[in-house]
């Protein structure tokens, strides 16, 4: 898959606060880049996380896997994609590819996530419905438009 095939992407500039003592990007910064991409994807899909929280629902990450391919350093920029994968059950996957402007893959960050009912502290049974019912453009989340 090329970056042009990705449903959503943003460009992030590496900041000095993203660097470790060897002057390359820290692992936590890769995760923050992915988190930022996912949040912007959700917003672009027309979803207000604030409204979700007010409705007693909160997105949660249950597992995070980072695979490094090529380092990022001070002054670099990186395109961060966001692809959602849905299956049956209470969890879903969101994968991010971090791609340097020259097209080289820098890293992948994959999450297993769910939607937490903040009252019961349990995952909701149908996270797809929780997201799709709030989205004006559910295709950015890998979902079909909801028909009324």
N, C-alpha and C positions, 0 to 999 in steps of 0.2 A: 504494500500500500504506500502510495506517495503522500506527501503532505497535502497536496491538492485534493486528495480523496478524503481527507479527514473532515468530519462534520463541523468541527470547531477548532480554532487555534488563536493564540495571542502571542505577541512578541514581548519578552521580558529582557530587560537590561540587567546585567550582573552589577551589583552594588558592592562597595568595599565591605559592607557589613555581611555579605554573603561568603566572604573568603575565610580560609583557615590560615595557619602560619606558613604553609607552603604556597600561599597565594592562589590556590584553586578553590572552587566552590565547595562548601561543606555539604555533607549529606542532608542535614536538616534544611538547607536552602533548596535542594532539589525537591524535597517534599513540599516546601512552601510555594515553590513555583507551580507544582501540580495543584495544590490547594487553591491557589489564585486562579489558575486556568479553570478549574471546576466551578468555582464561585462565579466567575465571569460567564461561563457557559450557562449556568442556571439562570443568571440575570438576563442573558441574551434570549433564553427560552421564555422569558416573561414571568419568571417565578420570583416572588418576594420571600426570601428566607425569613424575614421578620414576620410576615403573615403566617408562614408555616409554624413558627414558634408560638405565635399568638393562638394558633389553633391547637397547640399542644403536641406538635410533631417536630422532631429534630433529626436531621441527617447525622449519621455516625459512621466512622470508619472502624472496622473490626480487624482489618489486617492491611499492612502496607509492605510492599516488596519493591525495592529499588535495585535496578540492574544498571551498572555503569559501563559505558562503552568508550567514551572519549571525554576527557576532562574539559571543563569550562573554567575560564580564568577571568581575572579583572579586565573590564572593558569589553567582554564578549556580550553578544546578544544571543538569545535562543528562542525559537518558536516552540510553544508548548501546546500540544494537541489535547483533545478531550474526547474519548470514545466510551460510550456506555454499552454494557452488555447485560441483557436481561434473561433470566431463566425463571423457572417456577420457584416459588418459595419466598422466604423473607429477606434474602440478600440479593445483591447485584454487584457487578464489577464495573469499575471505571479505570480505564487505562490511559495514561498520558505518555506521549513520546516527546522527548526534548531534542529538538533538531537544530543544529547550528546553521547559520545562514548559507554556508557552503553545501548544505544538504546532508552532512554527516550526522548520524545518530549519536547523541551524547549520552542519553540515558532513557530508561523507561521507568515509570512509577505506576504501579498497579495497586488498586485498593479493592478490598471486599468491603462493601458498605451495606447499610440498612437504614430504615427510618424508625426512629425510636418514638413510641408513645410516651410523652413526658409525664403523664399521670400514672400509668401502670409500670413504667420503666421496662417495657417489653417491646420487641420489634413488632411493627405492624405486619399483618399477614400478607398484604399486597402492596409492596412499595411502588410498583409500577403505577398503580391507580393513584397513590398519594402524590406522585410527581405529575403524571399526565393530566390529572384534573385541575392542576394549577397553571399549566404551561399554555402560553399562547402559540409557541412553536415547539411542540414536543419532539419534532424530528431532530432537533439539536441534542436531545437526550436518547436518541435511538428508539423513539416510540412513535407509533402511528397517531395521527390526529384523533381526538376524541369526537365522536359523532353524537350530536344531541338529538 
